[in-house]
C-alpha cells in the first residue's frame, strides 16, 4: 500500500480554494477566511479581487432593502415617481462580508436564502474573530465549501499565484463535461460519516470541488487524486470526531458478481474512487485536522461553535423606541424612520431657489435626497453602581454608617433613574459582596444592617471583587460604574500577607486593569486628612477623585451621582 502524499500548506490550499471557486462559484458557493490583520491577509484579499467575478462588499448592518430591493426613497423624491432599487439578490455577484463574526442571525439567514436560490451568487466570509469561540455563523459556514485559516502563515510564504485567466476560462468550459460516478459520491459520503460530519452538504460540496479540480487538471472524469484533494479541502474543519478502527466490525461479504467473462472489460470502469484505499483517504483528512479541533474532541466539547452572548453597552442606538435624539441626514435603508418635520425643515429654505430651477414642477414642496432626515433613538440600559467600601480600621463604623445611608438614598432614586446598586466591603484579608445588584430597598436594608467592620485594609482584594462583579453585570446587559470609599492606605497584599509595599503595588495593578476594562468610577477619599494615595489610585483607574473627609450620606450620594453623570 502506498502512503498518502504529504498535505500542502495552508497557504497553498487557500489559493487552490480560490482557483476552484473561480471555476464553479455557484456550486462551491464560497469560503470562510480566518486570518489576523496583517500583510498575509492583505495578500490573500488582493488575490480575491483578481477572481474573474463581479464582487460586492457588504456590511454586517446591511438592510433588507439593500439585499432584496424595495423603494428607493431618495431617488423617488428627487424624480417625483416611484423608483425601485433591485437589491443585491437580483444580480449574480461574489458577496464579501467583512467582520463576519459580528453578523446577526437574521443576516445569516438572509444570506443563506440568497445562496440557496442558486442565482449565481458566491459568498466570502472574512472572519476577524480573536478567540476560537468567536466565529462566523455556523449556518453560513456550512453552506460554503472551503474554510481557510492563515493565522500560522508567515509573510515570506504569502505569494499569490493563481491560474492564468485563460486556464480558468478553459476549466469553466470543461466543467460541464466532467463526469462523476455514483461510487465517487458513495466514497465521499462514507468518508464524511467516518469523521462525524452529519451535514449532507459536505459530500455534495466535496464532489463539486472534485469536479472543479478535474476541470482544472484537464480531466473529463474524476481520478483518485481529485477525490483525495477535494476531501482535504472540504472535510477537515467540518470534522467532529476521529475515525474509529473497524477491525472489530468486518463488513458483510458482498454477493458474488455475475459471470461477465464473455464481456469486454473497460479500463475506465476501474478508475475513480474504487482505486483509493479507505485508509489513504482517512489519513489524508486526518493529517489536516486543526489542533484546536483535536483539543475540543479530546475534551468532549462540541465543535459546532455557537456565538457567545455579549452584554449591552451603556447606550444603544435604536430606530424604533427609546429616548429621542436629534434627527440626522441619512439614506433610508428600510429600518430607520424618516423624520418628516426635520425633512421639511431642511427643505423649506431652498424652495424659492428650486422653484426658479424647476418652474414646471407641481405646486408641492420640492424635496431633494440631501433633505431627508432620519429619526434616532437612544435606548439606555440599566446602570449599576458598585459601592466598594473600606470597612477596616478604627473609623470603619463611621464610614460604614455613611455608606449605608448613601446606598439607601440611591435606592430611593433607582426606581426613577433605572439604577441598581451593589455593595462590596473589604476588611481583614479579603473582600465580600454583601449586596448583589438590586433595586429592592427592603433587601438592601437587611444586608446592610449586618455589615462587619475592623481589621486590615486589603484594597486590592476589594478592587478585584468589584471588577468581577462589574464584569458579570456587564455580561447581563447592565452598565456598571464603581464608587470606591477608602482612605487609600492599603496594608494587605492579594496573597493575604501584611506587606504595605506589596499591597500598594497590587492595588495599582488592579486599578490599571479597571482602567483598561473601561469602567467609569469615582474614588471618594474618606480620610480625616486627604492624602496622595487615593488621588494616585483614582488617576490609575481613570476615575474622578473627591475628597470628602466629613461627608454625610446625602453628600456622598450627591457626589457620586454628579461625578458619574458628568
C-alpha positions in Angstrom: 0.0 0.0 0.0 1.4 3.4 -0.9 1.4 6.2 1.6 -0.8 9.3 1.2 1.1 12.3 -0.3 2.2 15.0 2.2 -0.5 17.6 2.6 0.0 21.0 1.1 0.5 24.1 3.2 -2.5 26.2 4.4 -1.5 28.9 2.0 -1.4 26.6 -1.0 -4.7 25.1 0.0 -6.2 28.6 0.3 -5.0 29.6 -3.2 -6.3 26.3 -4.5 -9.7 27.0 -3.0 -9.8 30.4 -4.7 -9.0 28.9 -8.0 -11.7 26.3 -7.6 -14.2 29.0 -6.6 -13.4 30.9 -9.8 -14.2 27.7 -11.8 -17.5 26.9 -10.1 -18.7 29.8 -7.9 -22.4 28.7 -8.0 -21.7 25.1 -6.9 -19.0 25.8 -4.3 -20.7 28.9 -3.1 -17.6 30.5 -1.3 -15.2 30.2 1.5 -14.5 31.4 5.0 -11.2 33.3 5.6 -9.9 33.4 9.1 -6.7 35.4 9.4 -5.2 38.2 11.5 -4.9 41.7 10.2 -1.5 42.0 8.5 0.4 41.5 5.3 -0.6 37.8 4.9 -4.3 38.6 5.0 -3.8 41.6 2.7 -2.1 39.5 0.0 -4.9 36.9 0.2 -7.6 39.6 -0.1 -5.8 41.1 -3.1 -5.9 37.6 -4.7 -9.6 37.5 -4.1 -10.0 40.8 -6.1 -8.3 39.1 -9.1 -11.0 36.5 -9.4 -12.9 36.9 -12.7 -16.2 37.6 -11.0 -18.3 40.7 -10.1 -17.6 41.4 -6.5 -19.6 43.5 -3.9 -18.5 44.2 -0.4 -21.4 44.3 2.1 -21.6 45.2 5.8 -22.9 43.3 8.8 -25.5 46.0 9.2 -26.8 45.8 5.6 -30.5 46.3 5.3 -33.2 44.1 3.7 -33.9 46.7 1.1 -30.3 46.7 0.0 -30.3 42.9 -0.2 -33.7 42.2 -1.7 -34.7 45.5 -3.1 -37.5 48.0 -2.5 -38.5 51.6 -3.0 -35.5 54.0 -3.3 -36.9 56.8 -1.2 -34.2 59.3 -2.1 -34.5 58.7 -5.9 -38.3 58.7 -5.7 -38.4 62.1 -4.0 -35.8 63.5 -6.4 -37.6 62.3 -9.6 -41.2 62.6 -8.4 -42.0 59.0 -9.4 -41.6 55.6 -7.8 -38.1 54.3 -8.2 -37.3 50.7 -7.2 -33.9 49.5 -6.0 -33.4 45.9 -7.4 -31.2 44.8 -4.5 -28.1 42.6 -4.5 -30.1 39.4 -4.7 -31.1 40.2 -8.3 -27.6 40.4 -9.7 -25.2 37.5 -9.5 -22.0 38.5 -7.7 -19.4 37.4 -5.2 -20.5 39.0 -1.9 -17.7 39.7 0.5 -18.7 40.2 4.2 -16.0 41.7 6.5 -16.4 41.2 10.3 -18.4 38.1 9.6 -18.2 37.1 13.2 -20.4 40.0 14.0 -23.2 39.0 11.6 -26.6 38.8 13.3 -28.6 35.6 12.9 -31.1 37.4 10.8 -28.5 38.5 8.3 -27.0 35.0 8.2 -30.5 33.6 7.4 -31.0 36.1 4.6 -27.6 35.4 3.0 -28.3 31.7 3.3 -31.5 32.3 1.4 -29.7 34.1 -1.4 -27.1 31.2 -1.7 -29.9 28.6 -1.7 -31.6 30.4 -4.5 -28.6 29.4 -6.7 -28.8 32.5 -8.9 -25.0 32.7 -9.3 -24.1 34.3 -6.0 -21.0 33.4 -4.0 -20.0 34.5 -0.5 -16.7 35.1 1.2 -16.8 35.5 4.9 -13.8 37.5 6.4 -13.8 36.2 9.9 -11.8 38.6 12.1 -12.6 37.0 15.5 -9.8 36.8 18.0 -11.0 33.9 20.1 -11.7 30.4 18.8 -15.3 30.7 20.1 -15.8 34.0 18.1 -16.7 32.7 14.6 -18.9 33.5 11.7 -22.4 32.0 11.8 -22.3 28.2 11.5 -25.3 28.1 9.2 -23.3 30.2 6.6 -20.0 28.3 7.1 -21.8 25.0 6.5 -23.1 26.3 3.1 -19.6 27.3 1.9 -17.2 24.7 0.5 -13.9 25.9 2.0 -12.6 27.2 5.3 -9.2 28.8 5.1 -7.2 29.6 8.2 -4.0 31.6 7.7 -3.2 32.6 11.3 0.1 30.5 11.2 1.3 31.6 7.8 4.5 33.7 7.7 5.0 36.6 5.4 7.6 35.1 3.1 5.2 32.3 2.2 2.4 34.6 1.2 2.9 34.7 -2.5 -0.3 34.8 -4.6 0.0 32.5 -7.6 -3.4 31.9 -9.3 -4.0 30.1 -12.6 -4.0 32.3 -15.6 -7.4 33.8 -16.7 -7.2 31.6 -19.8 -6.8 28.4 -17.8 -9.8 29.4 -15.6 -11.9 30.0 -18.7 -10.9 26.7 -20.1 -11.7 24.9 -16.9 -15.1 26.5 -16.7 -15.9 25.4 -20.2 -14.7 21.8 -19.4 -16.6 21.6 -16.1 -19.9 20.7 -17.7 -18.3 17.7 -19.3 -16.7 16.3 -16.2 -18.5 13.1 -15.2 -18.7 11.5 -11.7 -19.9 8.0 -10.9 -22.2 7.0 -8.0 -19.2 5.3 -6.4 -17.5 8.6 -6.1 -20.3 10.2 -4.1 -20.7 7.0 -2.0 -17.0 7.1 -1.1 -17.1 10.8 -0.1 -20.3 10.3 1.9 -18.9 7.3 3.8 -15.7 9.3 4.5 -17.7 12.2 5.9 -19.6 9.8 8.2 -16.3 8.4 9.5 -15.3 11.9 10.7 -18.7 12.6 12.3 -19.9 15.1 9.6 -23.6 14.8 9.6 -24.4 17.5 7.1 -25.3 16.2 3.6 -23.9 19.5 2.1 -20.4 18.4 2.9 -20.1 15.4 0.5 -22.1 17.3 -2.1 -19.6 20.2 -1.9 -16.7 17.8 -1.9 -18.0 16.3 -5.1 -18.4 19.7 -6.7 -14.8 20.5 -5.6 -13.5 17.3 -7.1 -15.2 18.1 -10.5 -13.7 21.6 -10.4 -10.2 20.1 -9.7 -10.6 17.6 -12.6 -11.6 20.5 -14.9 -8.5 22.5 -13.8 -6.3 19.4 -14.4 -7.8 18.8 -17.8 -9.7 15.6 -16.9 -13.1 14.6 -18.1 -13.6 12.0 -15.3 -12.7 12.1 -11.6 -9.5 10.5 -10.6 -8.3 9.2 -7.3 -6.2 12.3 -6.7 -9.1 14.6 -7.5 -11.2 13.0 -4.8 -8.4 13.0 -2.2 -7.7 16.7 -2.8 -11.4 17.6 -2.6 -11.7 15.7 0.7 -8.6 17.5 2.1 -10.1 20.9 1.2 -13.7 20.4 2.4 -13.7 18.0 5.3 -11.0 18.9 8.0 -12.8 21.9 9.5 -16.1 20.1 9.5 -14.9 17.0 11.3 -16.4 16.4 14.8 -14.7 13.1 15.7 -11.7 11.0 14.9 -12.5 7.9 12.8 -12.7 4.7 14.7 -11.0 1.5 13.8 -13.3 -1.0 12.1 -11.3 -4.1 12.9 -13.9 -5.5 15.2 -16.7 -5.0 12.7 -16.0 -6.6 9.4 -18.4 -5.6 6.7 -20.6 -8.4 5.3 -19.3 -10.1 2.2 -20.8 -8.7 -0.9 -22.8 -11.0 -3.1 -20.9 -12.9 -5.8 -20.8 -10.9 -9.1 -22.5 -12.2 -12.1 -20.3 -14.0 -14.7 -19.2 -11.4 -17.2 -16.2 -13.3 -18.6 -17.6 -13.1 -22.0 -18.0 -9.3 -21.9 -15.1 -7.0 -22.7 -13.5 -5.1 -19.7 -13.4 -1.4 -20.0 -10.3 0.0 -18.2 -12.2 3.2 -17.4 -14.6 1.3 -15.1 -11.9 0.8 -12.6 -10.8 4.4 -12.3 -12.0 6.8 -9.6 -13.0 6.1 -6.0 -12.7 2.3 -6.2 -8.9 2.6 -6.6 -8.5 4.6 -3.4 -7.9 2.6 -0.2 -10.1 3.9 2.6 -7.1 4.2 4.9 -5.4 6.7 2.5 -8.4 8.9 2.3 -8.9 8.8 6.1 -5.2 9.6 6.8 -5.2 12.4 4.2 -8.1 14.2 6.0 -6.8 13.3 9.5 -3.4 15.0 8.7 -5.2 18.3 8.1 -7.4 18.4 11.2 -6.7 21.7 13.0 -5.1 21.4 16.5 -8.0 23.3 18.1 -10.4 20.7 16.7 -8.4 17.8 18.2 -8.3 19.6 21.5 -12.1 20.0 21.5 -12.6 16.4 20.5 -10.3 15.3 23.4 -12.2 17.4 25.9 -15.5 16.1 24.6 -16.8 19.5 23.6 -19.0 20.2 20.6 -17.3 21.7 17.5 -20.3 23.4 16.1 -19.3 26.7 17.5 -22.0 29.0 18.7 -21.6 32.6 19.3 -21.2 33.6 22.9 -23.5 36.3 24.2 -22.2 39.8 24.8 -23.6 42.3 27.2 -25.1 45.5 26.0 -23.4 48.8 26.4 -24.5 51.9 28.4 -26.2 53.3 25.3 -27.7 51.5 22.4 -28.7 53.3 19.3 -32.1 52.2 18.0 -34.6 53.2 15.4 -37.9 52.2 17.0 -38.0 53.2 20.7 -36.1 54.8 23.4 -35.1 58.4 24.2 -35.4 60.5 21.1 -32.2 62.0 19.7 -31.9 64.8 17.2 -32.6 63.7 13.6 -29.6 63.4 11.3 -29.4 63.4 7.5 -29.2 59.9 6.1 -30.2 57.4 3.4 -33.4 55.4 4.2 -32.4 51.7 4.4 -35.7 50.1 5.3 -35.0 50.1 9.1 -34.9 53.7 10.1 -37.9 56.0 10.0 -38.0 59.3 8.2 -38.4 62.4 10.4 -41.0 64.3 8.3 -40.8 67.5 10.3 -36.9 67.6 10.2 -37.0 66.8 6.5 -39.5 69.6 5.7 -37.5 72.0 7.9 -34.3 71.2 5.9 -36.1 71.6 2.6 -38.0 74.8 3.4 -35.2 77.4 3.0 -34.5 76.2 -0.6 -38.0 76.2 -2.0 -37.6 79.6 -3.8 -34.4 78.6 -5.5 -35.8 75.2 -6.5 -38.9 76.8 -7.9 -36.8 79.0 -10.2 -34.8 76.0 -11.3 -37.9 73.9 -11.9 -40.7 76.2 -12.9 -42.7 73.3 -14.3 -42.7 71.4 -11.0 -46.0 70.7 -9.3 -47.1 73.1 -6.6 -45.7 71.0 -3.8 -42.7 71.0 -1.6 -39.6 70.1 -3.7 -37.5 67.7 -1.6 -34.0 66.5 -2.6 -32.3 63.4 -1.2 -30.0 65.6 0.8 -33.0 66.9 2.8 -34.0 63.6 4.2 -33.5 63.3 7.9 -33.9 60.0 9.8 -35.3 59.6 13.3 -32.9 58.3 16.0 -33.5 56.9 19.5 -31.3 56.0 22.3 -32.2 53.0 24.5 -30.3 53.2 27.8 -29.5 50.0 29.6 -29.8 49.8 33.4 -26.9 51.4 35.3 -25.3 49.5 38.2 -23.5 51.4 41.0 -21.0 49.2 42.7 -20.1 50.6 46.1 -16.7 49.3 47.2 -16.3 50.3 50.9 -13.3 50.2 53.1 -14.5 48.5 56.2 -11.2 48.4 58.1 -9.7 50.3 61.0 -11.0 52.3 63.9 -13.1 54.7 61.8 -14.9 51.8 60.0 -18.1 52.2 61.9 -18.5 55.8 60.8 -17.6 55.1 57.2 -20.0 52.2 57.1 -22.8 54.2 58.5 -22.4 56.8 55.8 -22.1 54.2 53.1 -25.3 52.6 54.3 -27.1 55.9 54.1 -25.8 56.7 50.7 -26.8 53.3 49.3 -30.3 53.7 50.7 -30.6 57.2 49.2 -29.6 55.9 45.8 -32.0 53.1 46.1 -34.9 55.5 46.6 -33.9 57.2 43.3 -33.4 53.9 41.5 -37.0 53.5 40.5 -36.9 56.7 38.6 -33.4 56.5 37.2 -33.4 52.8 36.5 -30.3 52.4 38.6 -29.3 49.3 40.5 -26.8 49.2 43.4 -24.4 46.6 44.8 -22.1 46.7 47.8 -18.7 45.2 48.3 -16.9 45.5 51.6 -13.2 44.7 52.2 -11.6 44.2 55.5 -9.2 41.8 57.3 -7.6 39.7 54.5 -10.3 39.7 51.8 -13.4 41.2 50.3 -17.0 40.1 50.3 -20.0 41.0 48.1 -22.6 42.0 50.8 -25.3 43.2 48.4 -25.7 41.8 44.9 -27.2 44.1 42.2 -30.7 45.0 43.3 -33.3 47.8 43.4 -35.0 46.3 46.5 -34.8 48.7 49.4 -36.0 46.1 51.9 -33.3 43.6 50.8 -30.7 46.3 50.9 -31.5 47.3 54.5 -31.3 43.7 55.6 -27.9 43.2 54.1 -26.6 46.5 55.3 -27.6 46.0 58.8 -25.2 43.1 59.4 -22.1 44.7 57.6 -19.0 43.9 59.7 -16.0 46.2 60.3 -12.4 46.3 61.6 -9.2 44.7 60.6 -6.6 45.3 57.9 -7.1 47.1 54.5 -7.0 44.6 51.6 -7.6 47.3 49.0 -6.5 45.2 46.0 -8.9 42.4 47.1 -11.8 44.9 47.2 -11.0 46.1 43.7 -10.8 42.6 42.4 -14.2 41.7 43.9 -15.7 44.9 42.4 -14.2 44.2 39.0 -15.5 40.7 38.9 -19.0 41.9 39.9 -18.9 44.7 37.3 -17.8 42.3 34.5 -20.5 39.8 35.3 -23.1 42.6 35.4 -21.9 43.9 32.0 -22.4 40.4 30.6 -26.0 40.6 31.7 -26.7 43.9 29.9 -26.1 46.3 32.8 -23.8 49.4 32.6 -21.6 49.2 35.7 -19.9 52.1 37.4 -17.7 52.0 40.5 -17.7 54.1 43.6 -14.8 53.4 45.9 -14.8 54.8 49.5 -11.4 54.5 51.1 -8.5 56.3 52.7 -6.1 54.6 50.2 -3.8 53.2 52.9 -3.6 49.6 51.7 -1.6 47.2 54.0 -2.7 43.7 53.0 -1.5 42.2 49.7 -3.5 40.0 47.4 -2.0 36.8 48.9 -3.1 37.9 52.4 0.3 39.0 53.7 0.6 42.1 55.8 3.0 43.9 53.4 2.3 47.6 52.8 4.6 48.0 49.8 3.2 44.9 48.0 -0.3 45.8 48.9 0.1 49.2 47.2 1.6 47.6 44.1 -1.3 45.1 43.9 -3.8 47.9 44.3 -2.2 49.9 41.5 -2.1 46.9 39.2 -5.8 46.1 39.7 -6.5 49.8 39.2 -4.8 49.8 35.8 -6.8 46.7 34.8 -10.0 48.5 35.7 -9.0 51.4 33.5 -8.3 49.0 30.7 -11.8 47.5 31.1 -13.4 50.9 30.7 -15.4 51.1 33.9 -16.4 54.6 34.9 -15.9 55.4 38.5 -15.2 57.8 41.4 -12.8 57.5 44.3 -14.0 59.1 47.5 -11.3 59.9 50.0 -12.8 59.4 53.4 -9.7 60.1 55.4 -9.7 62.8 58.0 -6.8 64.4 56.2 -6.9 63.7 52.5 -3.6 62.2 51.2 -1.9 61.5 47.9 -2.6 57.7 47.8 -6.4 57.9 46.9 -5.7 60.6 44.3 -3.0 58.5 42.7 -5.3 55.4 42.7 -8.1 57.4 41.0 -5.7 58.5 38.3 -4.7 54.9 37.6 -8.3 53.9 37.5 -9.2 56.7 35.2 -11.8 57.8 37.8 -12.8 61.1 39.4 -11.3 61.9 42.7 -13.4 63.5 45.5 -12.0 64.4 49.0 -14.9 64.3 51.5 -13.4 63.9 55.0 -16.6 64.9 56.7 -19.2 63.6 54.2 -22.6 62.5 55.3 -24.9 60.2 53.4 -26.5 62.9 51.4 -23.2 64.5 50.3 -21.8 61.1 49.3 -25.0 60.3 47.3 -24.9 63.7 45.5 -21.2 63.5 44.8 -21.5 60.0 43.3 -24.4 60.9 41.1 -22.7 64.2 39.9 -19.4 62.5 39.2 -20.8 59.6 37.3 -23.3 61.7 35.3 -20.7 64.3 34.4 
